[in-house]
Each structure stands twice: as structure tokens, then as C-alpha cells.
Amino acid sequence: MSTAATLRRALAVVRPRCGRSPRGRFLTRSYSEGVRRTTKAVRKTAIHRGFWVETESPSSWTVESSSESLLSESELISLGHPELRQPVLLHRPWLRDACQCDVCVDPSSGQKRFATVDVPGDLPVSNAVRCEDGSLEITWENDFHTHGTHVSRYPRQEIEAYFSKRENDPQKRRLWDREVLESLNPFYGYTEFMDGKADYLSAMATLRSHGAIFLRNVPLSKHCVELLAFKIGILQHTFYGKSWDVWSKPDAENVAYTSSYLGLHQDLLYMGDPPRIQLLHCLKNTCQGGESLFSDGLRAGSQLKSGFPHMLGPLAKQRVGYHYQKGEHHYHRDRTILNEYSGAAYWSPPFQTPWQPLKKTPKGIEHYKAWKEAARKFKSLLEQEEYVYEYKMKEGECAIFDNLRVLHGRRQFDTSTGERWLRGAYVGNDSFKGKLHSLNNALPRAQYPHIVEQAMGLLRT
Ligand SMILES: [Zn+2]
């Protein structure tokens, strides 16, 4: 958690004692209640949002605590703002804990040198000032950690965040159906991607927003897919290996053999930590058929949630079992199809266990029937033609998609007419999230309408 988030969280539990505020009002309610009342009744410009207050000029805060109160036993430091009647209260032990100086946090490892519980409750302060650069400087006396005077400086952006409009969870995700993805045409060049410059950033932004991109002109080497994976995060090694082949060759003994249709699914849902990103590099594709299919599970889930709310319960409660059992590799995991809050979906019928979890009672059977009806609806939201992006990959192309969001499948193909060879690799969830976070400021920004609005707009059934 960032320091800002930690600071904000701590604000949630700070409740001032009853007493006189610097502006002469009695504080008898919790802080947040007070601010809500104040802002609603008195100042229309200052809006209370959770633990934040939204002011016109976040930089206009001042230290309100008097020098006497600083040296007193008070456990608070008050920051005032002309647009607010009540101060923002910082809890001293919590503020001391947040110090990021080299004495408190090892600069090379980034690790804290003391635990939060080591910070005492009694923390005399000899000085609290707003510096010229807008930061807050606190001078602690008889410091528990340094056994002397300790000066902490809290950066401007951390402090102003308490008075600022919170970045209102911008909608970074864009739901898509076939039409949306076709018009986006998310194709990028391999060399440009590996360069890590503008095209790479734009591709990564699309992978974040839409969960699917395609690269062209990827060299026809087995190892390229691994090199690509490391541009996106850390390769996730599974029992398939670091990278693996999906390979079909003509079979002279059975020329009529046709590799069958593979329905839309996600990979490795039977694992506790299924891969986040999947890469499929096409090295050969001369067979007839074998078109790749993709469908946005987040869209389908969000559409079901918004358009058919009575079906949400069964899909968000009833678990589905997935497994893999071959040789020494035994995996099993139960998951619900939908996440009630996020609309995220898990769907992988080919890997279901034969015995699905079911209560053998009249109620259990009713639930199962309701679940099945809802699951059938969900399937139609995934599979209807207008929702599926279909593309026959060419040699030297690589599909890169979010396995926890986008489902993939392929049409049947005829191995008597040629060869089909894909090389795949996975990237782990944490490492992909970390990569996006590290790139955050560099990624081109796009804000999309709220997800419910998008889902309803794309709903055609
Ligand atoms: Zn420090």
C-alpha cells in the first residue's frame, strides 16, 4: 500500500476527543460526520468523499495546531483549510510511522527499520511547519527511534491529497464486442514493441484497457515468445514448461483427421494462481480452418450483471469444479463463474470436474437448475457471433491476451491440408500488475464510460 493510501486509511479511524476546534466549534461527532455536515450546510465547494475533502485549492492548507498544543500531550496535529470549518486531523503515532527518511527506511532495500507497534503514543513535537515547497515538516522530540530530535518531511502531494479531488477511479477498462475490437484493430509491430517506446506503451495501454493485442513480424524463432513475455512481466513457469507448443502435423494414416473445435475458455483455472497473460506465437498455420476466437468475459459478466440481475446470484454463489489430473500433476479448484462485485468471469467447460459440487436436497437441486439457466445465458453472451472476435493468425503473429478476462478458443482445422504450430507462454498476475504500475505515468491515458454504461450499450439480447 502506498504511503498516501496508508495515511488515508489511518484518517478513517481518527476520532477527535470532544473539545474546541481551532475555529471555535465543538467537535462532538466523528470527524467524517462533522465534515459531511459542514460541507453540506456551509460550503458547497468543499465536498466530502469518504475520508477526503474536496476543495478548490488543495494547496491552501496550513498547520493549525498551536506551538503549545504541539508540545502538549495531544495525540493530534491539525491541518486547516479556508474552505473547511473543521481541520484534517493527523494522528501523531501514525504520522511518525509514515516517515520515509533514510533513518526510518533503509534507502537501499526500501525496508522499514521499525515496526508500527514500536511507535509510542506519546510523541512531543517542537515544530510543525508548512515548508516553501508545500511539504509538511515535523520535528519530534525525544524520538523513540533516534533517541534525540528527529525531523520528518512529508511530501506536498501526500498532504494535498487530503484536500484534493480524488482521482475518481477512472474507467481504464473498455468492454468490447466484435465490432469494437475490429474497429480498434489492436495490431503492433514486434520491433517497435521490443523497443519499449511509444508503440510499446500504446500496446501495453491497450492490453490494460481491452485485454487483447496482436503483434506482427515476430521472428519465426521458438524463443521469441519468452522474450516477449519479459516485456510484459515475469514468465510464469507451469507444468507445461516455460513455453510450450500447440502443434499439429499432417497424419498420413488418417488424412481425414480434423482437429476439432475448441470452445471459448480460460487456461489453468484449476490452479490457485492461474496465469494472467497468455502469449500465442504463430509459427505455422497452413491448415484450412483453425481461426482463433476471442470473447471478452468481463463484458459478458458485466452485461449479465446489468441486464439480467436475477441471474447474478446463481452464478456468483454456486461453485464450479475444475481439475487437471495427468501423471504426477494433480490440480483442483472450485470457482464461481462470476464475481458479484467486479463482473469478472471464470469459464472453462473443457476442464470441469465430472462431479460438480451440488447439495443433494430439493433446495440444492433448485439452485442447480437456476444456475444452469443462468450459465446458459452467460454462454450465449460469450458465444453469439456479434460478441466473438475471430481471426486466423498468420505466421509471425503473436496474440497476447488477459487470460483472467478474455476467453479464447479456435475453430476446427484440417491437418491434411497443412501444419499448425503455435508456441505459447504465460505471464503471472502479480508481475503484470507490477509492470502496469511501473509504467502507469508513461501509458497513454484514456478514460472510458462507467462499466455498467458500456455493458448496457453493448447488450443486444
Ligand atoms: Zn524518519
Residues whose N, C-alpha, C, O or C-beta is under 5 A from the ligand:
A	BS01	ZN	C99 Q100 C101 V103 C104 V151 S152
